[in-house]
Amino acid sequence: MAPADRPLRLVPASALVAQLSQAVTAADGATGAHCIHELWMRGDLATDINEVLEQLWQKAARSIPHWLPMRDIEWLPLVYEVAAQFRASGRGRTNIYLVLLDYSDSRDEPHAVYVGMSRYSPEQRFDQHKAGIRAAGSVLRRGLEVMTGPTLHLQGIKRVAAARIEVELAEALRAAGLFVQGGH
């Protein structure tokens, strides 16, 4: 199930926290990922989310869905909200992807986002950036991880639509107040 579907949307917060604790203990990465994601979307992170994320990654890395970030990103709900506004009709071979960037050495807000498009999977394209293959400098030097969840619905689309969405998504994220690279 995709994170944007929010399968735990109706679960009370106390039950969600208990379910998260059980998931960490049981090394159930999928359930833990959905619990963390729902807490992020609600902005209900009374617990130390970085500690819980680390525990989940340590105990259940193999079963964690690829869309769960490895660190707490305060503005993740905003990225989901903005990205959800974009749709593409028809199938193709192009993917929209987002990369979390680290600007902790030069900005008050330590993170930024890179918007890109590629015929490669987001993970493959990230690896190419980090290896210096047709790399954007910001991703090569500052790329932390792919933010897969917000753009899952923008995978396998037509190149023309992807080119338009890449630009418009970058503009929309900037308009929402985020520091954005890419999006040409």
Buried (B, 14 or more C-beta within 10 A) or exposed (E): EEBBEBEBEEBEEEEBBEBBBEBBEEBBBBBBBBBBBBBBBBEEBEEEBEEBBEBBBEBBEEBBBEBBBBBBBEBBBBBBBBBEEBEBEEEBEBBBBBBBBBBEEEEEEBBBBBBBBBEBBBBBBBBBBBEEEEBBEBBBEBBBBBBBBBBBBBBBBBEEBBBBBBBBBBBBBBEEEBEBBBBE
